[in-house]
Amino acid sequence: MAKQENDLVERTFAFALAVRQFVDRLPRSTANFEDARQIVRSSGSVAANYLEAQEGLSRKDFFYRIKLCRKEARESWLWLRLVNTAGESERERQRLALVAEAHELKLIFA
């Protein structure tokens, strides 16, 4: 069981890191600037709240943190769908992969 938990720690970390790398390559626009800020925050929150859940003080605290993970994954999914890649195929491919990962994380935490 500990291996699975560790895998999810790594998966949420990798998601947050991939989002940051993706955001660094986005075209500069007012909308992308605002959306990117939100994506970075929510993707990092998925990882941070999962780490906090592992150290939960009680069963209730654990489930609360998992609900926050689901909420932040859902929010990441929204912002990733809104961001504009200016039709650049490689960035669009990355965006779609991140949208899919956010959706999968949302389902895992549901």
N, C-alpha and C positions, 0 to 999 in steps of 0.2 A: 504493500500500500504506500509506503514512504516513497518508492520509486515513482509511482504515478503522481503523487503530490509534487515531487521535485520536478517532474516533467512539465507540469502545469505552471510551476514557478518559472521555469525556463521559457515556456511557450509565451506566457504573458510578458516576460521581459523582452523576448525576441520581437513580439508584436509592437511594443512601445519603441524599441530601437528602430525597427523597420519604418514605423510611422515617421520618426524623426529624420531618417535618411530620405524618405519620400518627400517630406515637406521642404527640405533644403533644396530640392530640385524643381519645385513648383514655379510656374511663371509668376512674376510679381504683379499683383493687382490688389485693390482694396479688399475685394471679397475674399480672395485667397489668403490675404494676410490675416483677416479676422477668423476665417474658417480654420486656417493652420494653427492659430493659437488654441482654438477649441479642441482640435484633433490631438495636439500634443498633450494638452492637459488631461483629456478624457482617457487617452491610451495609457498614459503614465499612471492614472488612477486605477485602471484595471489591475496593473501589476502591483501597485502599492497596496491596494486593498486586499488582494489575494495573499500577499505576504503577511499583512496584519491578521487576516483570518487564520493563518497557520499558528499565530501566537495568541489566538482568542482566549480571553479570560474565562469565558463560559460558552456553553453550547449556543445560547442566545446571541452572544457577541459574534460567534463564528457565522451563524446564519445571517446576521445583520450585514457583516462584511461581504458575504457571498452575494447578497442582494445588491449591495453597492457595486460589486464587480459586474453584475448583470446590467445594472443601470448605466454604468460607464461604458461597457461594451456596446450597448444599444446607442448611446450618444456618439461614440466613435463611428459606428456604422452610419449614422445620419450625416455627420460632418464629412466623412469620406465620400459619401454619395454626392454631396453638394460641391465639393472642391472642383475647380476647373483645371484640366490638364492641357488646355489649348489644342486638343486633338493630336498631341504627340503620342505615337503608338506605344512606346516603351513606358512612358509615364502612365498612360491609360491602363496598360497591362498591370503595372504595379498597383494602381489604384483599385482595380477590380480584385486583385489578389488580397489586398488589405480589407476591402469591403467583405469578401468571403470569410476572411479570418475573424473579423469583428463579429460577423453573424454566427460563426461556429462557437466563438467564445461566449456569446450571448446564450446560445443553446446549452452549452456546457454548464453555465451558471444558473440556468433556469430550473 
